Amino acid sequence: MRVIAGSAKRILLSAPSGFGTRPTTDRIKETLFNMIGTKLADCRFLDLFAGSGAIGIEALSRGAEQAVFVEREQEALQCIKDNLLRTKLDSRATVLKMDAAAAIRQLAAEQKVFDIIFMDPPYRAKEAEKILELLSGKTICREDTIIIIEEARETDFSFAADLGFEVQKEKIYGTSKHVFLAVTLNA
């Protein structure tokens, strides 16, 4: 696993051992960032369920102004910190050791706002739905915020409309997919 483009291009990243995280493959990561490339410049990026931090680090490497990484597992948290130091992107990053729901509440209380929110929750665990329920009406996302969820291919996102989000597109990769959501209302 490596950084694909930008200031940290080709730097190898470490990943937590075991099966607790699923690092996004370079091919999928490259496709994802080709789809959001122009929106990265100077953006504020939130990486929920960050794992190794590879997605948020790629965003920083490609020009994001700042990134917040949220991870609750200690080994993964240490990987994020090590990877940020290795890529020399740590000065533009904040790492929070907590679950995604607690992080959303804290970031909303701090009046943080994000341009892109990426989440890679455990597949089929309905975590994405829980997080979207929390994001609904929160000020950390605006009408122009892009929310990207990596989830199992068969996951249905029809519930998103009831929470104030519109599915704009889906990109399918074998057994997984990226779902791009836009905020339609702040309830």
Secondary structure, 3 states (H helix, E strand, C coil): CECCCCCCCCCECCCCCCCCCCCCCHHHHHHHHHHHHHHCCCCEEEEECCCCCHHHHHHHHCCCCEEEEEECCHHHHHHHHHHHHHHCCHHHEEEEECCHHHHHHHHHHCCCCEEEEEECCCCCCCHHHHHHHHHCCCCCEEEEEEEEEEEECCCCCHHHHHHCEEEEEEEEECCEEEEEEEECCCC
